[in-house]
Amino acid sequence: MHPTTRTTRRRVPGRATIALAAAALLGLVAACGTDTAPAGQAGTATRVVQADNGNITVPERPQRIVATGYAVPTLLDAGAPLVGISAFARALPFLDADERRTYDTLPHIAGDTNTDVNMEAIAALDPDLIVLGVPKPALESFDLERLSAIAPVVAIGPEIPSQWRDLSERQAAAAGAEAGFDAARAAYDARAAELRTKYQGVLPALEFGHVGSYGQVSQGTFAREFTNSFGTNIAHDIGVNYYGQVREPGPGAKAVSENVSLEEIVTSLGEADAITYSVNPDGSVPDAVRQVLDSQLWAQLPAVQAGRAFPVRLTEATTYGGARKTLDAIDQALSPLLPPAAGS
């Protein structure tokens, strides 16, 4: 070795030093990445969801979810990890056998109207997320401050009937159940495309009207529904065109439907080439529709005289899984429009 060359010894860091450095690096990465603010169990990754009640921090993958209202069938359809639900009887005809068993088995923490929410029951379920699938005005029925002390609360509710597509996607995303949701939507889209092709030779030439099931019998009015209403929005996906629009639009469903006096049946529906009308899931006719069918003015409509008045079951689907049943019901109802070979 040259006498002027100085040897320098390098100190090798010990295991404890390496561990501390690694921990610091991980902490920096976490601070720059997924939010880890408390939500559900401490230390779990979180994300922010845009909801009717603001931007809410929720667990990245919730494991114990309580759902109410329209969120109940959505999260059943998507296979979310539910531990409690409100009643939602209108969804029952749209549930498959497994979903119905889950619906019946889960604790019910509120009734159909959500005016009897059992806070103690919700707290006992120890949820890490609560999804309120109710319209904004109905949020007044909930003590959001008290609920938020139990778990993060995400309120995502509808304004008009056709919004179920967007709202169900947002509800499923909040619950971390995108995979199940995407599968149900893909199956629906495939069936709708099949029916668009099946009816493409007849539907474009027809303008439809629709009689809904929310008419007020005591006041002598019927519900005329337009595109994006309960009885029309799914049929629209296969190419059914509902003509006209609400004369005096209002909030919510009043933007896409209106109550019309029975004396105005011909004025309201006289230009329709064909008419659909909502019936109960078992095919029976609700009173609000029966009063229209029994009217002498109904018999005068060109569509009725041409044999183009069709009863449609299951018109109130709010999930892609349920809406596949609606598509089947629409196919059954409209099959007389097809040539014999195509309709068989």
C-alpha positions in Angstrom: 0.0 0.0 0.0 1.3 3.5 -0.8 2.4 5.2 2.4 0.3 8.3 1.6 -2.9 6.3 1.0 -5.4 6.5 3.9 -7.8 3.7 4.5 -11.3 4.8 5.5 -13.6 2.4 7.3 -17.4 2.7 6.4 -19.8 2.1 9.2 -22.5 -0.5 8.2 -26.0 0.4 9.6 -27.5 -1.9 12.1 -30.8 -3.7 11.7 -32.6 -1.3 14.0 -31.5 1.7 11.9 -32.7 0.0 8.7 -36.1 -0.8 10.2 -36.6 2.8 11.3 -35.7 4.1 7.9 -38.1 1.7 6.2 -40.8 2.7 8.6 -40.3 6.3 7.8 -40.3 5.6 4.1 -43.6 3.7 4.4 -45.1 6.5 6.3 -44.2 9.0 3.6 -45.7 6.8 0.9 -48.9 6.4 2.9 -49.2 10.1 3.5 -48.9 10.7 -0.3 -51.3 7.9 -1.3 -54.5 6.5 0.1 -56.1 8.4 2.9 -55.8 6.7 6.3 -58.1 8.9 8.4 -60.2 7.0 10.9 -63.3 5.4 9.3 -64.4 2.0 10.5 -61.5 0.3 12.1 -58.5 2.4 12.9 -55.6 2.1 10.4 -57.7 0.9 7.5 -57.3 2.6 4.1 -60.0 5.0 3.2 -61.3 7.0 0.3 -63.7 9.9 -0.3 -67.2 9.4 -1.7 -69.3 12.2 -3.1 -72.8 11.9 -1.6 -76.0 14.0 -1.1 -74.7 14.8 2.4 -71.3 15.9 1.3 -67.9 14.4 0.7 -67.7 11.4 3.0 -64.6 9.4 4.0 -65.3 5.7 3.9 -63.3 2.5 4.2 -61.6 1.4 1.1 -63.3 -2.0 1.3 -66.1 -1.9 3.8 -66.8 -5.2 5.6 -70.0 -4.5 7.5 -72.6 -2.4 5.7 -76.1 -1.2 6.8 -78.3 -0.1 3.8 -81.7 1.5 3.6 -84.2 2.3 0.8 -83.0 2.0 -2.8 -79.6 1.0 -1.6 -81.0 -2.3 -0.3 -81.7 -4.0 -3.7 -78.6 -2.4 -5.2 -76.2 -3.8 -2.6 -78.0 -7.2 -2.6 -77.7 -7.3 -6.4 -74.0 -6.4 -6.2 -73.2 -8.9 -3.4 -72.0 -6.3 -0.9 -71.2 -7.5 2.7 -74.5 -6.4 4.4 -75.2 -6.8 8.1 -78.5 -4.9 8.3 -81.1 -3.4 6.0 -84.3 -1.5 6.0 -87.4 -3.1 4.6 -88.0 -2.4 0.9 -91.0 -4.4 -0.1 -91.3 -3.0 -3.6 -88.0 -4.7 -4.5 -89.1 -8.2 -3.5 -90.5 -9.2 -7.0 -87.1 -8.3 -8.5 -84.9 -10.4 -6.1 -83.6 -13.8 -7.1 -83.8 -16.7 -4.6 -80.4 -16.1 -3.0 -81.1 -12.3 -2.6 -84.5 -13.0 -1.1 -83.0 -15.4 1.4 -80.4 -12.7 2.4 -83.2 -10.1 2.5 -85.3 -12.2 4.9 -82.3 -13.3 7.1 -80.7 -9.9 7.6 -81.8 -7.8 10.6 -84.2 -5.0 9.6 -83.3 -1.7 11.2 -86.2 0.3 9.7 -89.5 -0.2 7.8 -90.3 0.7 4.2 -90.7 4.4 4.9 -87.6 4.7 7.0 -89.5 6.8 9.6 -88.8 4.2 12.3 -85.1 3.9 12.2 -83.7 1.9 15.1 -80.5 3.6 16.1 -79.7 1.1 18.8 -80.1 -1.8 16.4 -77.8 -0.2 13.9 -75.1 0.5 16.6 -75.3 -3.1 17.8 -74.5 -4.3 14.3 -71.1 -2.5 14.5 -71.2 -1.3 10.8 -68.2 0.3 9.1 -70.5 2.0 6.5 -74.1 3.1 6.4 -75.6 3.7 2.9 -78.9 5.7 2.9 -80.6 5.1 -0.5 -83.4 7.7 0.0 -84.4 10.9 -1.8 -82.9 14.1 -0.4 -86.2 15.2 1.3 -86.3 11.9 3.2 -83.0 12.6 4.8 -84.9 14.6 7.4 -86.1 11.3 8.8 -82.6 10.4 9.8 -80.4 11.8 12.7 -77.3 12.0 10.5 -75.2 13.3 13.4 -76.0 10.4 15.5 -75.6 7.9 12.7 -72.3 9.4 11.7 -71.1 8.7 15.3 -71.7 5.0 14.6 -70.1 4.8 11.1 -69.5 6.9 8.0 -72.9 7.7 6.4 -73.3 8.0 2.6 -76.6 9.3 1.4 -77.3 8.6 -2.3 -80.9 8.9 -3.4 -83.0 9.4 -6.5 -84.8 12.4 -7.9 -86.4 10.9 -11.0 -87.0 7.2 -11.6 -84.5 6.6 -14.4 -81.6 7.8 -12.2 -81.4 4.3 -10.7 -78.6 3.5 -13.2 -76.2 6.2 -12.0 -77.3 5.9 -8.3 -76.9 2.2 -8.1 -73.4 2.5 -9.6 -72.5 5.1 -7.0 -74.0 3.1 -4.2 -72.1 -0.1 -5.2 -68.9 1.9 -5.6 -69.3 3.4 -2.1 -69.7 -0.2 -0.8 -66.7 -1.5 -2.7 -68.9 -3.9 -4.6 -68.0 -2.8 -8.2 -67.3 -6.3 -9.5 -70.8 -7.6 -8.7 -72.3 -4.4 -10.0 -70.4 -4.5 -13.3 -71.4 -8.2 -13.9 -75.1 -7.4 -13.4 -74.9 -4.3 -15.7 -73.1 -6.3 -18.4 -75.8 -9.0 -18.3 -78.5 -6.3 -18.6 -76.8 -4.5 -21.5 -76.5 -7.8 -23.4 -80.2 -8.6 -22.9 -81.3 -5.1 -23.9 -79.1 -5.3 -27.0 -80.7 -8.6 -27.9 -84.2 -7.1 -27.6 -83.3 -4.0 -29.6 -82.3 -6.2 -32.5 -85.4 -8.4 -32.1 -87.8 -5.4 -32.3 -85.8 -3.1 -34.6 -88.2 -3.8 -37.4 -91.3 -2.6 -35.6 -90.6 -0.1 -32.8 -89.0 2.8 -34.7 -92.3 3.4 -36.6 -94.4 3.6 -33.4 -95.0 6.3 -30.9 -96.0 5.0 -27.5 -97.9 6.4 -24.5 -97.9 4.9 -21.0 -100.4 4.7 -18.2 -98.7 4.3 -14.8 -99.9 2.9 -11.5 -99.7 6.1 -9.5 -103.0 7.7 -10.6 -105.3 9.1 -7.9 -108.5 7.2 -8.0 -110.3 9.4 -5.5 -109.5 12.5 -7.6 -110.4 10.9 -10.9 -107.0 11.2 -12.4 -104.6 8.8 -14.1 -100.8 8.8 -14.4 -99.5 9.6 -17.8 -95.8 8.7 -17.8 -93.2 9.9 -20.3 -89.6 8.9 -21.0 -87.5 8.4 -17.9 -90.5 7.5 -15.7 -91.1 4.2 -13.8 -92.9 2.4 -16.6 -91.0 3.8 -19.5 -87.3 4.1 -18.8 -86.4 0.4 -19.3 -88.5 0.0 -22.4 -86.7 3.0 -23.8 -83.5 0.9 -23.7 -84.8 -1.5 -26.3 -86.1 1.2 -28.6 -89.6 2.1 -27.4 -90.3 5.8 -28.0 -92.6 7.5 -25.6 -93.8 10.7 -27.2 -94.7 14.0 -25.5 -93.6 15.7 -22.3 -95.1 16.9 -19.0 -97.1 20.1 -19.5 -96.1 21.7 -16.1 -92.9 19.9 -14.9 -92.3 19.8 -11.1 -89.7 18.3 -8.8 -88.8 14.6 -8.7 -91.1 12.2 -10.6 -93.3 15.2 -11.6 -90.7 16.1 -14.2 -91.4 12.9 -16.1 -95.1 12.1 -15.3 -98.3 14.0 -14.7 -101.8 13.3 -13.3 -104.4 13.8 -16.0 -108.2 13.9 -15.6 -110.0 10.8 -16.9 -112.0 13.1 -19.1 -108.7 13.9 -20.9 -107.8 10.3 -21.9 -108.3 11.0 -25.6 -106.6 14.3 -25.5 -103.6 12.8 -23.6 -103.2 9.5 -25.5 -105.1 10.0 -28.7 -101.9 10.4 -30.8 -100.3 7.2 -29.5 -99.8 4.4 -32.0 -99.4 2.0 -29.1 -99.9 2.2 -25.3 -98.3 0.3 -22.5 -99.7 0.3 -19.0 -98.3 -0.9 -15.7 -99.8 -3.9 -13.9 -98.9 -5.7 -10.7 -96.1 -8.3 -10.7 -98.7 -11.1 -10.7 -100.4 -9.5 -13.8 -103.4 -8.1 -11.9 -104.5 -4.6 -12.7 -104.1 -1.9 -10.0 -107.1 0.2 -9.2 -105.3 3.3 -10.6 -105.0 1.7 -14.0 -108.3 -0.2 -13.8 -110.3 3.0 -13.8 -108.7 4.0 -17.1 -109.3 0.6 -18.8 -112.9 0.7 -17.6 -113.5 4.1 -19.1 -115.6 4.4 -22.3 -113.0 6.9 -23.5 -110.3 4.3 -23.3 -112.1 2.2 -25.9 -112.1 5.2 -28.3 -108.3 5.5 -28.5 -106.9 4.5 -31.9 -104.2 2.4 -30.2 -106.8 0.4 -28.3 -109.0 -0.1 -31.3 -105.9 -1.3 -33.2 -105.2 -3.9 -30.5 -102.0 -2.2 -29.5 -102.5 -1.7 -25.7 -100.0 -3.8 -23.7 -99.9 -4.6 -20.0 -96.3 -4.6 -18.6 -95.3 -6.2 -15.3 -92.4 -5.3 -13.1 -92.1 -1.7 -14.2 -90.3 -0.4 -11.0 -86.9 -2.0 -11.2 -84.0 -0.1 -9.6 -81.1 -2.5 -10.2 -79.6 -4.1 -13.3 -80.4 -7.5 -12.0 -84.1 -6.6 -11.4 -84.3 -4.7 -14.7 -83.4 -7.9 -16.6 -86.8 -9.3 -15.3 -88.4 -6.1 -16.6 -86.9 -6.7 -20.0 -88.3 -10.2 -20.1 -91.7 -8.8 -19.1 -91.5 -6.1 -21.8 -90.6 -8.8 -24.4 -93.6 -10.9 -23.4 -95.9 -7.8 -23.6 -94.7 -6.5 -26.9 -94.4 -9.9 -28.7 -97.7 -9.5 -30.5 -96.1 -6.7 -32.5 -93.8 -9.1 -34.2 -94.5 -11.3 -37.2 -95.4 -14.8 -36.1 -92.0 -16.4 -36.8 -90.1 -13.6 -35.0 -92.5 -13.6 -32.0 -92.4 -17.3 -31.4 
